[in-house]
């Protein structure tokens, strides 16, 4: 079926890519986060939109999202200068961990009292929106001509580029609690939290050490 309609898939994908490029220009001009535009395009192209593309494969969507997240984090990290963010490394890590958790908690309180969600649903909403998107923030700042002072700009850059692991952990944990509320214990969650972050820190330190060794050998 896919092979028979391959030309239509190519045309649709090319059209969506063209609209995406044009929307990025609109984002730079009016200060609208590109993410909002892409979400709108996805809604228009979906089963309830104009194109009516039906997609109901959550496993494939998760795989594509994971791969896209890898490229997003890689792109954000490769553009970050270590000399610039080094003075604010402690504040950035605190904001990307405890700051994300506090933002999720405050958002959960608003969701609970304003929209009358239950506790777990409110916490899930808070976890989903707790992380800061660097691309969206800096796009708005560039469009409005706002320049941040030296300590604040690298702090925002570091925090927005390193807060995704905490937000992802909170979101997945709350999804597990909602799906099986009696199947998880607090001790298991704490152990999983430290285990995942220790493994992630080990890989980050190893990657940084490898990059430093490679740059030294090249010189």
Residue pairs with C-beta under 8 A, 6 or more apart in sequence:
2 9
12 45
12 51
12 53
16 41
16 45
19 41
20 38
20 41
23 34
23 37
23 38
23 41
24 34
24 37
26 32
26 37
27 33
27 34
27 37
27 139
27 143
28 139
28 142
28 143
29 143
30 143
31 139
31 140
31 142
31 143
31 144
32 139
33 133
33 135
33 136
33 139
33 140
34 135
34 136
34 139
35 133
35 135
35 136
43 49
44 50
44 51
45 51
45 53
46 52
46 53
46 55
47 53
47 54
47 55
55 61
69 164
73 161
73 164
76 134
76 135
76 160
76 161
77 161
80 157
80 158
80 161
84 154
84 157
85 92
85 154
85 155
85 157
85 158
87 151
87 154
88 151
88 154
88 155
88 158
89 158
91 155
92 154
92 155
92 158
92 159
92 162
93 162
95 155
95 159
95 163
96 158
96 159
96 162
96 163
96 166
97 163
97 166
99 159
99 163
100 130
100 131
100 163
100 166
100 167
100 170
101 130
101 166
101 170
103 126
103 129
103 130
104 123
104 126
104 127
104 129
104 130
104 167
104 170
105 123
105 126
106 126
107 125
107 126
107 129
107 130
108 119
108 122
108 123
108 125
108 126
108 127
109 122
111 117
111 121
111 122
111 125
111 126
112 118
112 119
112 122
117 125
120 174
120 177
120 178
120 181
121 178
123 170
123 174
124 171
124 174
124 175
124 178
127 167
127 170
127 171
127 174
128 167
128 171
130 163
130 166
130 167
130 170
131 160
131 163
131 164
131 166
131 167
132 156
132 159
132 160
132 163
133 160
134 156
134 157
134 160
134 161
137 156
137 160
138 157
140 146
141 147
141 148
148 156
165 196
165 197
165 200
169 193
169 196
169 197
173 189
173 192
176 183
176 184
177 184
